Amino acid sequence: MPRRFRVGVVGFGVAGATTAYLLARDGHTVTLIERAPVVEPIGAGVLLQCSGQEVLGHLGLLDHVLKRAAPIDELHARHAGGRTLVRNRYGDYAPGCRAYGVHRGVLFNALRGQVETQSVDVRLGREVVSREITPGGEVVLLDSAGTRHGPFDLVVCGDGARSHLRAVFGFKASVLKYDHGTLWVTVPGAGVPGKLLQVVRGTRQLFGLLPLGDGLVSVYWGLRNDTVDAVKARGLDALKQEILAFSPEAAEPLEHLCHFDQLLHTAYQHVHVRRRHDGRVIFIGDSAHAMSPHLGQGINLAMVDAWRLAACLRAADTPAGAFRAFEAAQRAYVRYYASVTWFLSPFFQSDWRILAWGRDLVLPLLPHVPVVRRQMLLTVTGLKGGFLKGRMAI
Ligand SMILES: Cc1cc2nc3c(=O)[nH]c(=O)nc-3n(C[C@H](O)[C@H](O)[C@H](O)COP(=O)(O)OP(=O)(O)OC[C@H]3O[C@@H](n4cnc5c(N)ncnc54)[C@H](O)[C@@H]3O)c2cc1C
């Protein structure tokens, strides 16, 4: 009979919500602590990869989410001049295989609904700022108002890419803040049905169009973070003209872009935590392995983390034993996606123009090598288990 633990989960994002639901369903006593006073279905469009779909299937949520998602059969990157850089068709990996574009809010609402079916003690408007360890080895969390939460047998931190708790709890992390990020907006429109279209010029300009379902489309415009004010000063019309010259497919969604304030700026980070747990506390999701969105894996990695952690807790006698098993199960998989994303990102967004030449020369050739093509396709599905591994089971 699996042991039941008292669990504190910090952060009501995708990682925290999935974890809280799964652990409560398994009979653990779960307290979910979130600093925002209200949790809202906000966010950009995300790519729900095959890995994320498998976890949602296990949660019984897949059909519900897919009703409000747009099928993505192909990732198509091309130059502003029209020449194709790379086309990855999911169906070439396996018949029926595809990703889905979905608004993060749709996914989050579905997960929140599942949390509400369980007796999870949700505490909103509480920012965790420190912890104490009791003489018995339990963890007590303290929030910024001085309120104590716990004691807990284990704590799962899903407090996002900009986690303060990593440092507060003594976990060493290397954080790479990219100079480049994106302006994005979600507006009515169809985009290019069935396709995530990315248009590039060199490594400094990148445009993306992701259909989402519900008649929405996410529009991305990559840029240097320190140019956002200058772009704003030039005005919305100038930006729209620039985007249209770059990608005529943007015409329909841009009709719904009327104010600069509709555009949100997001800067990317790459986070690597050397040790994800100390036997009592574990970091999952973006707090453990945030990465740029170029491979579109973040949401999916967060859900796989939650799924595997719950499985390890079912099989272990102690939190420390479960954490060790979890780390062993996730290491090769997370390392692979983190390394590939870290390696590829500057080829798509950076100040190193020379990388664009290499990319334009090599990337179109890679799919002509069958074994490479297969690995590329497996990678984008989110199911590659590691550098020397094939398709993983979730
Ligand atoms: C522009 C952009 C596009 C993206 N596109 C994709 C994509 O196509 N596919 C994909 O899979 N991923 C994508 N991602 C990444 C994806 O959004 C993240 O990987 C995912 O949201 C991580 O979830 P999380 O639960 O780990 O963290 P978050 O969603 O950041 O949640 C963290 C939560 O913790 C709370 N919190 C933080 N600190 C505390 C504290 N001290 N106390 C209490 N609560 C706290 C926060 O308020 C928040 O609610 C994209 C990201 C960006 C920026």
The ligand as an SDF file (V2000), in Angstrom:
LIG
                    3D

 53 58  0  0  0  0  0  0  0  0999 V2000
    6.1890   33.5260  -25.4430 C   0  0  0  0  0  0  0  0  0  0  0  0
    6.2000   32.1330  -24.9190 C   0  0  0  0  0  0  0  0  0  0  0  0
    5.7450   31.1070  -25.7420 C   0  0  0  0  0  0  0  0  0  0  0  0
    5.7470   29.7970  -25.2660 C   0  0  0  0  0  0  0  0  0  0  0  0
    5.3150   28.8050  -26.1070 N   0  0  0  0  0  0  0  0  0  0  0  0
    5.2930   27.5380  -25.6580 C   0  0  0  0  0  0  0  0  0  0  0  0
    4.8440   26.4700  -26.5030 C   0  0  0  0  0  0  0  0  0  0  0  0
    4.4900   26.6430  -27.6630 O   0  0  0  0  0  0  0  0  0  0  0  0
    4.7970   25.2150  -25.9840 N   0  0  0  0  0  0  0  0  0  0  0  0
    5.1510   24.9760  -24.6910 C   0  0  0  0  0  0  0  0  0  0  0  0
    5.0690   23.8180  -24.2770 O   0  0  0  0  0  0  0  0  0  0  0  0
    5.5990   25.9630  -23.8710 N   0  0  0  0  0  0  0  0  0  0  0  0
    5.6850   27.2350  -24.3050 C   0  0  0  0  0  0  0  0  0  0  0  0
    6.1240   28.2130  -23.4920 N   0  0  0  0  0  0  0  0  0  0  0  0
    6.5920   27.8710  -22.1410 C   0  0  0  0  0  0  0  0  0  0  0  0
    5.4710   27.6560  -21.1330 C   0  0  0  0  0  0  0  0  0  0  0  0
    4.6350   28.7920  -21.0630 O   0  0  0  0  0  0  0  0  0  0  0  0
    6.0880   27.3560  -19.7450 C   0  0  0  0  0  0  0  0  0  0  0  0
    7.0350   26.3280  -19.9210 O   0  0  0  0  0  0  0  0  0  0  0  0
    5.0510   26.8950  -18.7250 C   0  0  0  0  0  0  0  0  0  0  0  0
    4.0800   27.8970  -18.5240 O   0  0  0  0  0  0  0  0  0  0  0  0
    5.7130   26.5790  -17.3700 C   0  0  0  0  0  0  0  0  0  0  0  0
    4.7740   26.2520  -16.4010 O   0  0  0  0  0  0  0  0  0  0  0  0
    5.1280   26.2780  -14.8520 P   0  0  0  0  0  0  0  0  0  0  0  0
    3.9250   25.7950  -14.1420 O   0  0  0  0  0  0  0  0  0  0  0  0
    6.4330   25.5950  -14.6150 O   0  0  0  0  0  0  0  0  0  0  0  0
    5.4120   27.8210  -14.4940 O   0  0  0  0  0  0  0  0  0  0  0  0
    4.4070   29.0680  -14.5420 P   0  0  0  0  0  0  0  0  0  0  0  0
    3.3230   28.8690  -15.5430 O   0  0  0  0  0  0  0  0  0  0  0  0
    5.2790   30.2750  -14.6850 O   0  0  0  0  0  0  0  0  0  0  0  0
    3.7050   29.0900  -13.0800 O   0  0  0  0  0  0  0  0  0  0  0  0
    4.3980   29.4890  -11.9130 C   0  0  0  0  0  0  0  0  0  0  0  0
    3.3660   29.8880  -10.8520 C   0  0  0  0  0  0  0  0  0  0  0  0
    4.0290   30.0400   -9.5960 O   0  0  0  0  0  0  0  0  0  0  0  0
    3.5530   31.2230   -8.9550 C   0  0  0  0  0  0  0  0  0  0  0  0
    4.6040   31.6550   -8.0150 N   0  0  0  0  0  0  0  0  0  0  0  0
    5.8460   32.1020   -8.3270 C   0  0  0  0  0  0  0  0  0  0  0  0
    6.5520   32.3580   -7.2010 N   0  0  0  0  0  0  0  0  0  0  0  0
    5.7430   32.0440   -6.1570 C   0  0  0  0  0  0  0  0  0  0  0  0
    5.9180   32.0860   -4.7360 C   0  0  0  0  0  0  0  0  0  0  0  0
    7.0580   32.4950   -4.1830 N   0  0  0  0  0  0  0  0  0  0  0  0
    4.8930   31.7120   -3.9420 N   0  0  0  0  0  0  0  0  0  0  0  0
    3.7140   31.2810   -4.4990 C   0  0  0  0  0  0  0  0  0  0  0  0
    3.4920   31.2400   -5.8320 N   0  0  0  0  0  0  0  0  0  0  0  0
    4.5050   31.6060   -6.6520 C   0  0  0  0  0  0  0  0  0  0  0  0
    3.3110   32.1710  -10.1140 C   0  0  0  0  0  0  0  0  0  0  0  0
    2.4270   33.2340   -9.7660 O   0  0  0  0  0  0  0  0  0  0  0  0
    2.6990   31.2250  -11.1560 C   0  0  0  0  0  0  0  0  0  0  0  0
    1.3030   31.0950  -11.0050 O   0  0  0  0  0  0  0  0  0  0  0  0
    6.1870   29.5160  -23.9330 C   0  0  0  0  0  0  0  0  0  0  0  0
    6.6270   30.5480  -23.1110 C   0  0  0  0  0  0  0  0  0  0  0  0
    6.6800   31.8330  -23.6090 C   0  0  0  0  0  0  0  0  0  0  0  0
    7.1880   32.9110  -22.6990 C   0  0  0  0  0  0  0  0  0  0  0  0
  1  2  1  0
  2  3  1  0
  2 52  2  0
  3  4  2  0
  4  5  1  0
  4 50  1  0
  5  6  2  0
  6  7  1  0
  6 13  1  0
  7  8  2  0
  7  9  1  0
  9 10  1  0
 10 11  2  0
 10 12  1  0
 12 13  2  0
 13 14  1  0
 14 15  1  0
 14 50  1  0
 15 16  1  0
 16 17  1  0
 16 18  1  0
 18 19  1  0
 18 20  1  0
 20 21  1  0
 20 22  1  0
 22 23  1  0
 23 24  1  0
 24 25  2  0
 24 26  1  0
 24 27  1  0
 27 28  1  0
 28 29  2  0
 28 30  1  0
 28 31  1  0
 31 32  1  0
 32 33  1  0
 33 34  1  0
 33 48  1  0
 34 35  1  0
 35 36  1  0
 35 46  1  0
 36 37  1  0
 36 45  1  0
 37 38  2  0
 38 39  1  0
 39 40  1  0
 39 45  2  0
 40 41  1  0
 40 42  2  0
 42 43  1  0
 43 44  2  0
 44 45  1  0
 46 47  1  0
 46 48  1  0
 48 49  1  0
 50 51  2  0
 51 52  1  0
 52 53  1  0
M  END
$$$$
